[in-house]
Amino acid sequence: MLDKIKHEDILELRLARPPVNALSPELIALLHQSVRAAPDSGARAVVISAGPGLFSAGLDVPA
């Protein structure tokens, strides 16, 4: 759902929720938790990314 990749003092949080990286409540909570914890892990910056082709389709709204 969320890959955490450390690049020295930069933490990359890569969305990994195929096919369109829709933001579910669980993913939003995980992003929030990861950003809040980043300084404790030595990160001086956070980059939110995704795989090639699509960053995110937005909020996952149930029908």
Distance bins in CASP14 RR format, pairs under 12 A and 6 or more apart:
PFRMAT RR
TARGET T0000
AUTHOR 0000-0000-0000
RMODE 2
METHOD distances of the structure
MODEL  1
1 13 0 0 0 0 0 1 0 0 0 0 0
1 14 0 0 0 0 0 1 0 0 0 0 0
1 15 0 0 0 0 1 0 0 0 0 0 0
1 16 1 0 1 0 0 0 0 0 0 0 0
1 17 1 0 1 0 0 0 0 0 0 0 0
1 18 0 0 0 0 0 1 0 0 0 0 0
1 21 0 0 0 0 1 0 0 0 0 0 0
1 22 0 0 0 0 0 1 0 0 0 0 0
1 23 0 0 0 0 0 1 0 0 0 0 0
1 24 0 0 0 0 1 0 0 0 0 0 0
1 25 0 0 0 0 0 1 0 0 0 0 0
1 26 1 0 0 1 0 0 0 0 0 0 0
1 27 1 0 1 0 0 0 0 0 0 0 0
1 28 0 0 0 0 0 1 0 0 0 0 0
1 29 0 0 0 0 0 1 0 0 0 0 0
1 30 1 0 0 1 0 0 0 0 0 0 0
1 31 0 0 0 0 1 0 0 0 0 0 0
1 33 0 0 0 0 0 1 0 0 0 0 0
1 34 0 0 0 0 0 1 0 0 0 0 0
1 50 0 0 0 0 0 1 0 0 0 0 0
1 60 0 0 0 0 0 1 0 0 0 0 0
2 11 0 0 0 0 0 1 0 0 0 0 0
2 12 0 0 0 0 0 1 0 0 0 0 0
2 13 1 0 1 0 0 0 0 0 0 0 0
2 14 1 0 0 1 0 0 0 0 0 0 0
2 15 1 0 0 1 0 0 0 0 0 0 0
2 16 1 0 0 1 0 0 0 0 0 0 0
2 17 1 0 0 1 0 0 0 0 0 0 0
2 21 0 0 0 0 1 0 0 0 0 0 0
2 23 0 0 0 0 0 1 0 0 0 0 0
2 24 0 0 0 0 0 1 0 0 0 0 0
2 26 0 0 0 0 1 0 0 0 0 0 0
2 27 1 0 0 1 0 0 0 0 0 0 0
2 28 0 0 0 0 0 1 0 0 0 0 0
2 29 0 0 0 0 0 1 0 0 0 0 0
2 30 1 0 1 0 0 0 0 0 0 0 0
2 31 1 0 0 1 0 0 0 0 0 0 0
2 32 0 0 0 0 0 1 0 0 0 0 0
2 33 0 0 0 0 1 0 0 0 0 0 0
2 34 1 0 0 1 0 0 0 0 0 0 0
2 35 0 0 0 0 0 1 0 0 0 0 0
2 46 0 0 0 0 0 1 0 0 0 0 0
2 48 0 0 0 0 1 0 0 0 0 0 0
2 49 0 0 0 0 0 1 0 0 0 0 0
2 50 0 0 0 0 0 1 0 0 0 0 0
2 56 0 0 0 0 0 1 0 0 0 0 0
3 11 0 0 0 0 0 1 0 0 0 0 0
3 12 1 0 0 1 0 0 0 0 0 0 0
3 13 1 0 0 1 0 0 0 0 0 0 0
3 14 1 0 1 0 0 0 0 0 0 0 0
3 15 0 0 0 0 1 0 0 0 0 0 0
3 16 1 0 1 0 0 0 0 0 0 0 0
3 17 0 0 0 0 0 1 0 0 0 0 0
3 21 0 0 0 0 0 1 0 0 0 0 0
3 27 0 0 0 0 0 1 0 0 0 0 0
3 30 0 0 0 0 0 1 0 0 0 0 0
3 31 0 0 0 0 0 1 0 0 0 0 0
3 34 0 0 0 0 0 1 0 0 0 0 0
3 47 0 0 0 0 0 1 0 0 0 0 0
3 48 0 0 0 0 0 1 0 0 0 0 0
3 49 0 0 0 0 1 0 0 0 0 0 0
3 50 0 0 0 0 1 0 0 0 0 0 0
3 51 0 0 0 0 1 0 0 0 0 0 0
4 10 0 0 0 0 0 1 0 0 0 0 0
4 11 1 0 0 1 0 0 0 0 0 0 0
4 12 1 0 0 1 0 0 0 0 0 0 0
4 13 1 0 0 1 0 0 0 0 0 0 0
4 14 1 0 0 1 0 0 0 0 0 0 0
4 15 0 0 0 0 0 1 0 0 0 0 0
4 16 0 0 0 0 0 1 0 0 0 0 0
4 30 0 0 0 0 1 0 0 0 0 0 0
4 31 0 0 0 0 0 1 0 0 0 0 0
4 33 0 0 0 0 0 1 0 0 0 0 0
4 34 1 0 0 1 0 0 0 0 0 0 0
4 35 0 0 0 0 0 1 0 0 0 0 0
4 37 0 0 0 0 1 0 0 0 0 0 0
4 38 0 0 0 0 1 0 0 0 0 0 0
4 41 0 0 0 0 1 0 0 0 0 0 0
4 43 0 0 0 0 1 0 0 0 0 0 0
4 46 0 0 0 0 1 0 0 0 0 0 0
4 47 0 0 0 0 0 1 0 0 0 0 0
4 48 0 0 0 0 0 1 0 0 0 0 0
4 49 0 0 0 0 0 1 0 0 0 0 0
5 11 1 0 0 1 0 0 0 0 0 0 0
5 12 1 0 1 0 0 0 0 0 0 0 0
5 13 0 0 0 0 1 0 0 0 0 0 0
5 14 1 0 0 1 0 0 0 0 0 0 0
5 15 0 0 0 0 0 1 0 0 0 0 0
5 16 0 0 0 0 0 1 0 0 0 0 0
5 34 0 0 0 0 0 1 0 0 0 0 0
5 43 0 0 0 0 0 1 0 0 0 0 0
5 46 0 0 0 0 0 1 0 0 0 0 0
5 47 0 0 0 0 1 0 0 0 0 0 0
5 48 0 0 0 0 0 1 0 0 0 0 0
5 49 0 0 0 0 1 0 0 0 0 0 0
5 51 0 0 0 0 0 1 0 0 0 0 0
6 12 1 0 0 1 0 0 0 0 0 0 0
6 13 0 0 0 0 0 1 0 0 0 0 0
6 14 0 0 0 0 0 1 0 0 0 0 0
6 34 0 0 0 0 0 1 0 0 0 0 0
6 38 0 0 0 0 1 0 0 0 0 0 0
6 41 1 0 0 1 0 0 0 0 0 0 0
6 42 0 0 0 0 1 0 0 0 0 0 0
6 43 1 0 0 1 0 0 0 0 0 0 0
6 44 0 0 0 0 0 1 0 0 0 0 0
6 45 0 0 0 0 0 1 0 0 0 0 0
6 46 0 0 0 0 0 1 0 0 0 0 0
6 47 0 0 0 0 0 1 0 0 0 0 0
7 13 0 0 0 0 0 1 0 0 0 0 0
7 14 0 0 0 0 0 1 0 0 0 0 0
7 42 0 0 0 0 0 1 0 0 0 0 0
7 43 0 0 0 0 1 0 0 0 0 0 0
7 44 0 0 0 0 0 1 0 0 0 0 0
7 45 0 0 0 0 1 0 0 0 0 0 0
7 46 0 0 0 0 0 1 0 0 0 0 0
7 47 0 0 0 0 1 0 0 0 0 0 0
7 49 0 0 0 0 0 1 0 0 0 0 0
8 41 0 0 0 0 0 1 0 0 0 0 0
8 42 0 0 0 0 1 0 0 0 0 0 0
8 43 0 0 0 0 1 0 0 0 0 0 0
8 44 0 0 0 0 1 0 0 0 0 0 0
8 45 0 0 0 0 1 0 0 0 0 0 0
9 38 0 0 0 0 1 0 0 0 0 0 0
9 39 0 0 0 0 0 1 0 0 0 0 0
9 41 0 0 0 0 1 0 0 0 0 0 0
9 42 1 0 0 1 0 0 0 0 0 0 0
9 43 1 0 0 1 0 0 0 0 0 0 0
9 44 1 0 1 0 0 0 0 0 0 0 0
9 45 1 0 0 1 0 0 0 0 0 0 0
9 46 0 0 0 0 0 1 0 0 0 0 0
9 47 0 0 0 0 0 1 0 0 0 0 0
10 38 0 0 0 0 1 0 0 0 0 0 0
10 41 0 0 0 0 0 1 0 0 0 0 0
10 42 0 0 0 0 1 0 0 0 0 0 0
10 43 1 0 0 1 0 0 0 0 0 0 0
10 44 1 0 0 1 0 0 0 0 0 0 0
10 45 1 0 1 0 0 0 0 0 0 0 0
10 46 1 0 0 1 0 0 0 0 0 0 0
10 47 1 0 0 1 0 0 0 0 0 0 0
10 48 0 0 0 0 0 1 0 0 0 0 0
10 49 0 0 0 0 0 1 0 0 0 0 0
11 31 0 0 0 0 0 1 0 0 0 0 0
11 34 1 0 0 1 0 0 0 0 0 0 0
11 35 0 0 0 0 1 0 0 0 0 0 0
11 36 0 0 0 0 0 1 0 0 0 0 0
11 37 0 0 0 0 1 0 0 0 0 0 0
11 38 1 0 1 0 0 0 0 0 0 0 0
11 39 0 0 0 0 1 0 0 0 0 0 0
11 40 0 0 0 0 0 1 0 0 0 0 0
11 41 1 0 0 1 0 0 0 0 0 0 0
11 42 0 0 0 0 1 0 0 0 0 0 0
11 43 1 1 0 0 0 0 0 0 0 0 0
11 44 0 0 0 0 1 0 0 0 0 0 0
11 45 1 0 0 1 0 0 0 0 0 0 0
11 46 1 0 1 0 0 0 0 0 0 0 0
11 47 1 0 0 1 0 0 0 0 0 0 0
11 48 0 0 0 0 1 0 0 0 0 0 0
11 49 0 0 0 0 0 1 0 0 0 0 0
12 34 0 0 0 0 0 1 0 0 0 0 0
12 35 0 0 0 0 0 1 0 0 0 0 0
12 38 0 0 0 0 0 1 0 0 0 0 0
12 43 0 0 0 0 1 0 0 0 0 0 0
12 45 0 0 0 0 1 0 0 0 0 0 0
12 46 1 0 0 1 0 0 0 0 0 0 0
12 47 1 0 1 0 0 0 0 0 0 0 0
12 48 1 0 0 1 0 0 0 0 0 0 0
12 49 1 0 1 0 0 0 0 0 0 0 0
12 50 0 0 0 0 0 1 0 0 0 0 0
12 51 0 0 0 0 0 1 0 0 0 0 0
13 21 0 0 0 0 0 1 0 0 0 0 0
13 27 0 0 0 0 0 1 0 0 0 0 0
13 28 0 0 0 0 0 1 0 0 0 0 0
13 30 0 0 0 0 1 0 0 0 0 0 0
13 31 1 0 0 1 0 0 0 0 0 0 0
13 32 0 0 0 0 0 1 0 0 0 0 0
13 33 0 0 0 0 0 1 0 0 0 0 0
13 34 1 0 1 0 0 0 0 0 0 0 0
13 35 1 0 0 1 0 0 0 0 0 0 0
13 36 0 0 0 0 0 1 0 0 0 0 0
13 37 0 0 0 0 0 1 0 0 0 0 0
13 38 0 0 0 0 1 0 0 0 0 0 0
13 41 0 0 0 0 0 1 0 0 0 0 0
13 43 0 0 0 0 1 0 0 0 0 0 0
13 45 0 0 0 0 0 1 0 0 0 0 0
13 46 1 0 0 1 0 0 0 0 0 0 0
13 47 1 0 0 1 0 0 0 0 0 0 0
13 48 1 0 1 0 0 0 0 0 0 0 0
13 49 1 0 0 1 0 0 0 0 0 0 0
13 50 0 0 0 0 1 0 0 0 0 0 0
13 56 0 0 0 0 0 1 0 0 0 0 0
14 21 0 0 0 0 1 0 0 0 0 0 0
14 27 0 0 0 0 0 1 0 0 0 0 0
14 30 0 0 0 0 0 1 0 0 0 0 0
14 31 0 0 0 0 0 1 0 0 0 0 0
14 34 0 0 0 0 0 1 0 0 0 0 0
14 46 0 0 0 0 0 1 0 0 0 0 0
14 47 0 0 0 0 1 0 0 0 0 0 0
14 48 1 0 0 1 0 0 0 0 0 0 0
14 49 1 0 1 0 0 0 0 0 0 0 0
14 50 1 0 0 1 0 0 0 0 0 0 0
14 51 1 0 0 1 0 0 0 0 0 0 0
14 52 0 0 0 0 0 1 0 0 0 0 0
14 55 0 0 0 0 0 1 0 0 0 0 0
14 56 0 0 0 0 0 1 0 0 0 0 0
15 21 1 0 1 0 0 0 0 0 0 0 0
15 22 0 0 0 0 1 0 0 0 0 0 0
15 23 0 0 0 0 1 0 0 0 0 0 0
15 24 0 0 0 0 0 1 0 0 0 0 0
15 27 1 0 0 1 0 0 0 0 0 0 0
15 28 0 0 0 0 0 1 0 0 0 0 0
15 30 0 0 0 0 0 1 0 0 0 0 0
15 31 0 0 0 0 1 0 0 0 0 0 0
15 34 0 0 0 0 0 1 0 0 0 0 0
15 47 0 0 0 0 0 1 0 0 0 0 0
15 48 1 0 0 1 0 0 0 0 0 0 0
15 49 1 0 0 1 0 0 0 0 0 0 0
15 50 1 0 1 0 0 0 0 0 0 0 0
15 51 1 0 0 1 0 0 0 0 0 0 0
15 52 0 0 0 0 0 1 0 0 0 0 0
15 53 0 0 0 0 0 1 0 0 0 0 0
15 54 0 0 0 0 1 0 0 0 0 0 0
15 55 1 0 0 1 0 0 0 0 0 0 0
15 56 1 0 1 0 0 0 0 0 0 0 0
15 57 0 0 0 0 0 1 0 0 0 0 0
15 58 0 0 0 0 0 1 0 0 0 0 0
15 60 0 0 0 0 0 1 0 0 0 0 0
16 22 0 0 0 0 0 1 0 0 0 0 0
16 27 0 0 0 0 1 0 0 0 0 0 0
16 30 0 0 0 0 0 1 0 0 0 0 0
16 31 0 0 0 0 0 1 0 0 0 0 0
16 48 0 0 0 0 0 1 0 0 0 0 0
16 49 0 0 0 0 0 1 0 0 0 0 0
16 50 1 0 0 1 0 0 0 0 0 0 0
16 51 1 0 0 1 0 0 0 0 0 0 0
16 56 0 0 0 0 0 1 0 0 0 0 0
17 23 0 0 0 0 1 0 0 0 0 0 0
17 24 1 0 0 1 0 0 0 0 0 0 0
17 26 0 0 0 0 1 0 0 0 0 0 0
17 27 1 0 1 0 0 0 0 0 0 0 0
17 28 0 0 0 0 0 1 0 0 0 0 0
17 30 0 0 0 0 0 1 0 0 0 0 0
17 31 0 0 0 0 0 1 0 0 0 0 0
17 50 0 0 0 0 1 0 0 0 0 0 0
17 51 0 0 0 0 0 1 0 0 0 0 0
17 54 0 0 0 0 0 1 0 0 0 0 0
17 55 0 0 0 0 0 1 0 0 0 0 0
17 56 0 0 0 0 1 0 0 0 0 0 0
17 57 0 0 0 0 1 0 0 0 0 0 0
17 58 0 0 0 0 0 1 0 0 0 0 0
17 60 0 0 0 0 1 0 0 0 0 0 0
18 50 0 0 0 0 0 1 0 0 0 0 0
18 51 0 0 0 0 1 0 0 0 0 0 0
18 53 0 0 0 0 0 1 0 0 0 0 0
18 54 0 0 0 0 1 0 0 0 0 0 0
18 56 0 0 0 0 0 1 0 0 0 0 0
18 57 0 0 0 0 0 1 0 0 0 0 0
19 50 0 0 0 0 0 1 0 0 0 0 0
19 51 0 0 0 0 0 1 0 0 0 0 0
19 53 0 0 0 0 0 1 0 0 0 0 0
19 54 0 0 0 0 1 0 0 0 0 0 0
19 56 0 0 0 0 0 1 0 0 0 0 0
19 57 0 0 0 0 1 0 0 0 0 0 0
19 60 0 0 0 0 0 1 0 0 0 0 0
20 27 0 0 0 0 0 1 0 0 0 0 0
20 50 0 0 0 0 1 0 0 0 0 0 0
20 51 0 0 0 0 0 1 0 0 0 0 0
20 53 0 0 0 0 0 1 0 0 0 0 0
20 54 1 0 1 0 0 0 0 0 0 0 0
20 55 0 0 0 0 1 0 0 0 0 0 0
20 56 1 0 0 1 0 0 0 0 0 0 0
20 57 1 1 0 0 0 0 0 0 0 0 0
20 58 1 0 0 1 0 0 0 0 0 0 0
20 59 0 0 0 0 0 1 0 0 0 0 0
20 60 0 0 0 0 1 0 0 0 0 0 0
21 27 0 0 0 0 1 0 0 0 0 0 0
21 28 0 0 0 0 0 1 0 0 0 0 0
21 31 0 0 0 0 0 1 0 0 0 0 0
21 48 0 0 0 0 0 1 0 0 0 0 0
21 49 0 0 0 0 0 1 0 0 0 0 0
21 50 1 0 1 0 0 0 0 0 0 0 0
21 51 0 0 0 0 1 0 0 0 0 0 0
21 52 0 0 0 0 0 1 0 0 0 0 0
21 53 0 0 0 0 1 0 0 0 0 0 0
21 54 1 0 0 1 0 0 0 0 0 0 0
21 55 1 0 0 1 0 0 0 0 0 0 0
21 56 1 0 1 0 0 0 0 0 0 0 0
21 57 1 0 0 1 0 0 0 0 0 0 0
21 58 1 0 0 1 0 0 0 0 0 0 0
21 59 0 0 0 0 0 1 0 0 0 0 0
21 60 0 0 0 0 1 0 0 0 0 0 0
22 28 0 0 0 0 0 1 0 0 0 0 0
22 50 0 0 0 0 0 1 0 0 0 0 0
22 54 0 0 0 0 0 1 0 0 0 0 0
22 55 0 0 0 0 0 1 0 0 0 0 0
22 56 1 0 0 1 0 0 0 0 0 0 0
22 57 1 0 1 0 0 0 0 0 0 0 0
22 58 1 0 1 0 0 0 0 0 0 0 0
22 59 1 0 0 1 0 0 0 0 0 0 0
22 60 1 1 0 0 0 0 0 0 0 0 0
22 61 0 0 0 0 1 0 0 0 0 0 0
22 62 0 0 0 0 0 1 0 0 0 0 0
23 29 0 0 0 0 0 1 0 0 0 0 0
23 30 0 0 0 0 0 1 0 0 0 0 0
23 31 0 0 0 0 1 0 0 0 0 0 0
23 32 0 0 0 0 0 1 0 0 0 0 0
23 48 0 0 0 0 0 1 0 0 0 0 0
23 50 0 0 0 0 0 1 0 0 0 0 0
23 55 0 0 0 0 0 1 0 0 0 0 0
23 56 1 0 0 1 0 0 0 0 0 0 0
23 57 0 0 0 0 1 0 0 0 0 0 0
23 58 1 0 1 0 0 0 0 0 0 0 0
23 59 1 0 1 0 0 0 0 0 0 0 0
23 60 1 0 1 0 0 0 0 0 0 0 0
23 61 0 0 0 0 1 0 0 0 0 0 0
24 30 0 0 0 0 1 0 0 0 0 0 0
24 31 0 0 0 0 0 1 0 0 0 0 0
24 56 0 0 0 0 0 1 0 0 0 0 0
24 57 0 0 0 0 0 1 0 0 0 0 0
24 58 0 0 0 0 0 1 0 0 0 0 0
24 59 0 0 0 0 1 0 0 0 0 0 0
24 60 1 0 1 0 0 0 0 0 0 0 0
24 61 0 0 0 0 1 0 0 0 0 0 0
24 62 0 0 0 0 1 0 0 0 0 0 0
25 31 0 0 0 0 0 1 0 0 0 0 0
25 32 0 0 0 0 0 1 0 0 0 0 0
25 59 0 0 0 0 1 0 0 0 0 0 0
25 60 0 0 0 0 1 0 0 0 0 0 0
25 61 0 0 0 0 0 1 0 0 0 0 0
25 62 0 0 0 0 0 1 0 0 0 0 0
26 32 0 0 0 0 0 1 0 0 0 0 0
26 33 0 0 0 0 0 1 0 0 0 0 0
26 60 0 0 0 0 1 0 0 0 0 0 0
27 33 0 0 0 0 0 1 0 0 0 0 0
27 34 0 0 0 0 0 1 0 0 0 0 0
27 48 0 0 0 0 0 1 0 0 0 0 0
27 50 0 0 0 0 0 1 0 0 0 0 0
27 56 0 0 0 0 1 0 0 0 0 0 0
27 57 0 0 0 0 0 1 0 0 0 0 0
27 58 0 0 0 0 0 1 0 0 0 0 0
27 59 0 0 0 0 1 0 0 0 0 0 0
27 60 0 0 0 0 1 0 0 0 0 0 0
28 34 0 0 0 0 0 1 0 0 0 0 0
28 35 0 0 0 0 0 1 0 0 0 0 0
28 48 0 0 0 0 0 1 0 0 0 0 0
28 56 0 0 0 0 0 1 0 0 0 0 0
28 58 0 0 0 0 0 1 0 0 0 0 0
28 59 0 0 0 0 1 0 0 0 0 0 0
28 60 0 0 0 0 1 0 0 0 0 0 0
29 35 0 0 0 0 0 1 0 0 0 0 0
29 36 0 0 0 0 0 1 0 0 0 0 0
30 36 0 0 0 0 0 1 0 0 0 0 0
30 37 0 0 0 0 0 1 0 0 0 0 0
30 48 0 0 0 0 0 1 0 0 0 0 0
31 37 0 0 0 0 0 1 0 0 0 0 0
31 38 0 0 0 0 0 1 0 0 0 0 0
31 46 0 0 0 0 1 0 0 0 0 0 0
31 48 1 0 0 1 0 0 0 0 0 0 0
31 49 0 0 0 0 0 1 0 0 0 0 0
31 50 0 0 0 0 0 1 0 0 0 0 0
31 56 0 0 0 0 0 1 0 0 0 0 0
32 38 0 0 0 0 0 1 0 0 0 0 0
32 46 0 0 0 0 0 1 0 0 0 0 0
32 48 0 0 0 0 0 1 0 0 0 0 0
33 40 0 0 0 0 0 1 0 0 0 0 0
33 41 0 0 0 0 0 1 0 0 0 0 0
34 40 0 0 0 0 0 1 0 0 0 0 0
34 41 0 0 0 0 1 0 0 0 0 0 0
34 43 0 0 0 0 1 0 0 0 0 0 0
34 46 1 0 0 1 0 0 0 0 0 0 0
34 47 0 0 0 0 0 1 0 0 0 0 0
34 48 0 0 0 0 1 0 0 0 0 0 0
35 41 0 0 0 0 0 1 0 0 0 0 0
35 43 0 0 0 0 1 0 0 0 0 0 0
35 45 0 0 0 0 0 1 0 0 0 0 0
35 46 1 0 1 0 0 0 0 0 0 0 0
35 47 0 0 0 0 0 1 0 0 0 0 0
35 48 0 0 0 0 1 0 0 0 0 0 0
36 43 0 0 0 0 0 1 0 0 0 0 0
36 46 0 0 0 0 0 1 0 0 0 0 0
37 43 0 0 0 0 1 0 0 0 0 0 0
37 46 0 0 0 0 0 1 0 0 0 0 0
38 44 0 0 0 0 1 0 0 0 0 0 0
38 45 0 0 0 0 1 0 0 0 0 0 0
38 46 1 0 1 0 0 0 0 0 0 0 0
38 47 0 0 0 0 0 1 0 0 0 0 0
38 48 0 0 0 0 0 1 0 0 0 0 0
39 45 0 0 0 0 0 1 0 0 0 0 0
39 46 0 0 0 0 1 0 0 0 0 0 0
47 55 0 0 0 0 0 1 0 0 0 0 0
48 55 0 0 0 0 1 0 0 0 0 0 0
48 56 0 0 0 0 1 0 0 0 0 0 0
49 55 1 0 0 1 0 0 0 0 0 0 0
49 56 0 0 0 0 0 1 0 0 0 0 0
50 56 1 0 0 1 0 0 0 0 0 0 0
50 57 0 0 0 0 0 1 0 0 0 0 0
50 58 0 0 0 0 0 1 0 0 0 0 0
END
